[in-house]
Every structure is written in C-alpha cells, then in structure tokens.
Amino acid sequence: MCTLDCNSSYHVQLVNPVQVRMNLSMGVTQIFVWPFIYINIIMLFTFYRKQAFRTETRYILFAHTLILDLIFLILTDFVVLISYNYVLMPVALCIPLCMLMEAVTTCTPLTITAMCVERYIAICMPLRHNAISTVSRTLTAIFVIWIISIIQPFVDLFILVATTSQDYLLELTFCHYEIMMTENWQRFMRGILYIITFIIIFLIELFCYVMIVLAARAASTDKKSAVKGLRTISLHMLQLFLCTIASVCPYIEEVVINTDIEVYLSVRFFNFILFNVIAKAVSPLVYGLRDEKFYATMKYYIRCKQTQVSSESQEPNT
C-alpha cells in the first residue's frame, strides 16, 4: 500500500518543470508577439484609410516595413509554436516558409536604408525632394528590394534540389533556414554575404547621418526637422544593429540544436524575443508613435470616428 510520502512524491512528479518552463515561454512569446501584430494591423489600416499617407514616400516605405514585420512575426511565431510542441514537418513543407522568412528578413534592412535615404533627401535637398521621391519611384524601389531579397533563397533552393535526393525532402525536421544549406561552404558564403550587406547598409546610413548633422548646423536649414531626422536615423541604425544580430542567431542555434534540444529551445526563445520581436517594435516607434500626423490620425480611427461625411473636416490635417 502506498504511504502518504509515496502519494506526495507521485503528485510532485506530475508537475514536470520542463513542461512548465516551456508553457511559460510559449505564453510569454504570445504576450510579446500578438500586441505588436495588433498594432501593426491598426497602423496599416490607418495608412490605407488616409489618402495623404498613400501619396507620400516615407509613409509608403513605413507601410512596407509594417507588412514585412507582420509577415515575419506571424511566420516565426508559428515556427516557434511547432518547435515548442516538438512538431516535425517534412523538409519540403518547411522550405517555402524558410524562403519567405529569409526574404522578409533581408527586405527589412534594405527598406530601412531606403527610409534613411528618403530622410536625407528631404532634409538636405528639400527643393528636389518632391521630384526625386515620387510614388512610382518608391514602388519601383520596393520591387527592387524584393528582387534582391529573393535571390539568395532561390539560389539555395536550386542548389538543394540539385545536390540532394528526394528522400531528404521527405525527412522530418524543425523548420529553420539551415535545412536548405547542406554544405558548409553555403553557410560560409551566407555569412560573408551578411557581413558585406551590413557594411554597405551601415555606410549608407552613416553617410545620411553625417550629412543631416551638417545640415542641422547650417543656418538656412530647418533645425527642428534636421534634429528629428537625426533621431529617426539613429533609431534606424539601432534597428539595423538588432537585425544584424538576428541574422547571426541561426548560426548559434544550429550549433546548440545538435547538442541539447532543451537548451536550443531556450536560446531560440531568447533570440526570438530580443532580436526579432523587440527589433520589429522599432518601426512603429519611428513613424507610428513619434510621427505626430500619423499618430493623431491613428488615434482618430481607434476612436471609431470614421464617418464618410466628416472624415476630411475632422481628421488631423496632413
């Protein structure tokens, strides 16, 4: 017959500390992710409803970053959830998700760079800004950004199809981009490409920052606008740094996953919250909450003042 101590031990064993930690991590992940998804949706709705925003370059680029962040957060949250639940998927099904996440990850810093260049033109070349920053050129720039971003995933896909068998595509695995790179030289080249891209983007943003600093010191320049532009680019450079760290995280996770799955899930959780979710929070901060026009309009729509008759007269001036 089981004693009181035996029953106590039995009940204690029912509480699995590992499972509790995983459930807590999943709950914290959802608390971080879905509020940002909700905020991004509201901001996209605000952008769509206000015609003035749809004809201004910086808001178009801002909306593009919101779309990128929305796609990335939803896909990565899905991948994190199936990883924590130990759900394995065939490699063939993971490939489209990995390719899209990789393309979105590359699009983000390129779009941030385009936003920095736009602020440089607006502050340092105000008379030519309207002629240079047109809607058509902005949409063309976004198209070029996507073309550049999908090159590497498709190249890796072609190499994967050419060098692996069909059996590999049917193997069950956790979804992470490294499953598409079966050779060490591919990982090495990917790392080199990240470094080159980071250096180029950093130099462009540093150039914009220095030029705006010089413009802020000029007597003929709107100092308030220049100072605000400096703060904006500073936030962009912070976001670039976080995006760069996020690009390095898969290499760390690849090493950890081959040693201990529990440690891998903990590292993945930490990287996801700090370098992905928090990094995505910078975009709404830059143009959504700091921009007076956009913030005022967003509050207007949140309060449901969306009548067609009074929309033009009651909405904040843009």
N, C-alpha and C positions, 0 to 999 in steps of 0.2 A: 504494500500500500504506500502511496506517495505521501510524504510528510508535508508539513507547512513550508519548510525550506525548499522542498522539491517543487511545490507549486509556485513559489516565489521565483525560483530560477526559471521555471517554464515560462512564466509571464514576462520575465525580463528578456528572455531570448526572443519573444515575439516582437520586441522592438529592435529592429535592425538599424544600427546607427548609420550604416552606409546608405540605406534606403531613405532614412530621414534626411540625411545631408543632400541627397540627390533631389528629393522632393522640394526641399527648401531652396536649392539652387534653381530649380525649374520655376518655382513661384517667384523668386526674385527676378529671374530673367523676364518673365511676363510682365511684372510690375514696371520694369525699365522699358521694355520694348513697346508695349501697346499704347502707353500715353504718347510716345513720340510718333507712332503711326497715326494716332488720332489727331495730333497737332498738325502733322504734315497734310492730312486729308483736308482739314479745315483751311489751311493756307492755300492748298491747291484750289479749293472751292472759291476762296477769296480772289485768287488770281484769275480764275475763269470768269467770275461774275463781273469783274471790273474791266471794262474795255481799255481804259488808260494803261493798265498794267500789261495788257497783251500787246501793246504797241511800243513798249519801252524795253530796251535791250537788257538792262540789268535785271528786270523782273522776269523776263523770259528765261534768262540763264538761271535765275533763282528758282523758278518753277521746274526747270530741268533737274537741278540738284535735288529738289523735293521728290521728284519722280524716281530718281536714282536711289535716294535714301529709302523711299517706300518699298521699292522692289527688293533692295538689299536686306532690309530689316525683316520683311516677310519671309524671304527665302532662307536666310540664315537662321531665323527663329524656327522655321520648320526643320532644318537640318539639325539644329541643337536639340529639339524635342525628340526626334527619332534616335539621335545618338544617346541621349539620356535614358531612353527606353530600350536601348540595345536592339533597335530595329535595323536590320541589314537589308540593303537593296542591291539588286544586280548592278554591275558596273555600267551596263548600257543605259539604265534608267537614271543613274547619277550623273552621267556625262552632260546632258542638257542643262541640268541645274548648276553644275560646276562651271560650265561655259558661260552661262548668263551671269552668275555671281562674279566670275573673273572679269567679264566685260564691264559690268557695272562698277566694280572696284577700280578699274582703270579709267573709266569715264569720269569718276568723281574728281580726282586731282586735275585732270585736263579741263574740266568745266570751271573749277576754282581758279585756274590760271586765266581762263578766258574772262572771268569776272574781274580779276585783278587788272588785266589789260584794259577792260572797259572803264574801270575807275581811273586808270592812268590817263586815258584819252579824255575822259570827262573833265578832269581837273587840270591837266597840263595842256590840253588842246581844246578848250571849250568851244571855240568858234568852229572847229571842224568836227565836233562830236556828233552832231545830228547827221552830217554827211557820211561819216565813217560807220557809226553804229546804227545801222538800219535793221529792220526786222528780217529782211531777206538775207542779209549777211550773217545775222545771228543764227538763223535757222540753218544756213549753209555750214557755219562753224560747228553747230551741234551735230549735223550729219557727218562732217569730217571727224569729229571726236569719236562718234560711234564706229566709223570705219576703222580708225586707228585702234580702237579698243578691242574689236573682234578679230583682228589679225592673228594675234598670238593664240587665242583659244582654237581657232580653226587650223592653224599650223600644227598645234599639238594634237588635234583630233586626227588630221591626216597622218601624222607620224604614228599615232597609236593604232590606227586601222591598218597601216602598212607593216607594222612590226610585231603585232600581237595576234594571237589566234582568237577564234570565236569563243573558245572555252573561257578565255579571260573575261570577255564581255558578259558572260553569264555568272561569274563569280559574285558571291555576296560580300558586301563591304560597307563601311561607313562612307558617307558622301563627303569627300574633300578633294580639292583640285589635284592633289598629288597622284591620284589614281590614274590620271591621264599622262603622267610622265614616268614611264617605266625605266628610263635610262638616266644615269647620274648626270650625263652631260646636259640633258634637258633642264634639270634642276639648276645646274651651274649657270647655264645661259639665261635662265629665267631670273636668277639673282643678279647677274650682270645687267640685264635689261632694266630691272627695277632701279639699280644704282644710277644708270645713265639717265633714265627718265626723271628720277628725283633731282639729280644735279641740274638738268636742263630747266625743270619747272622751278626749282629754287632760285636759279639765276634770273629767270624772267620775273619772278615775284620780287626778288631783291632789287632788280632794276626799277620796277614800278614803285617800290617803297622809297628808294633813294630819290627818284625824280619827283615824287609827291612831297618829300621832305624839302627839296629845293624850291618847289613851287609854293609851299607853305611859308617860306621865308621871304618870298617876293612880295613887294608892296602892292602890286597890281592884282594879286591873287586873292580870291575869297578864302581867308584863313580858316573860317569855320568849316567850310566844305573840305578844305585840304586836311585839316586835323581829323575830321570824321572819316575821310578816305584813308588816312594813316591807320586809324583804329580798325577799319574794315579789313585792310590788307594784313594787319597784324593778326587778326582772327583767322584770316585765310591761311597764313603761314603756320599758325598753330594747328589748324585742321590738316594742312599738308603733312606736318610732322606726325600727327596721330595716324593718318592714312598710311604713311610710310612704315611706321611701327606695325600697323595691322598687316602690311604686306610681308613682314618678316615672321609674323606669328605662325603661319603654316609650316615653316621650316622647323620651328621649335616643337610644334605639335606633332610633326611627323616623327621626330626623334622620341618623343615621350610615348606615343601610341604603341611603339614597338617594345616598350619596357613594362608599362603598367597602365591598364585601361582606366583605373580609378584616378590615377594622377593625371592622365590625359584629359579626362572629363573636367577635372578641377582647373587645369591650365586653360582648357578651351573656354570654360565659363569665365574665368578672369579676363582673358584676351577679348572675348566677345563683348563683355560689359564695358571695359575700359577703352579699348581701341576701335570698337565698331559702333556700339550704341552711343557712347558719350561723344565720339567723333562726329556722328551724324547729328548730334544736338547743336553743333556749332552753326550749321547752315540756317536753321530757323532763328538762331540768335542774331546772326549778322544782318539779315534782311527782313526777317519776320517780326522780331520784337524790338530791334533797335531802329528800324526804319519807321518814322512817325506816320507817313502816309499809309503804308501797308498795315501797320498796327492799328491805326484808327479805323481803317476800313474793315479789318478783320473783326474788331470789336463790334462794329456796326452790324455785321452779318451774324455774329454769335448771338446778338440780342434779337435776332429774327426780324429786323426792320428791313424787309426785302420787298416792299410793295413796288410794283412797276411804276405807279404814278409819281411817287415821291422819291424815287431812287436817286435821281440826278440832283434834286434840290437838298435832300437830307444827307447824302453820303459826304464824307470828308472830301474837301477839294484836293484834286491831284494835279 
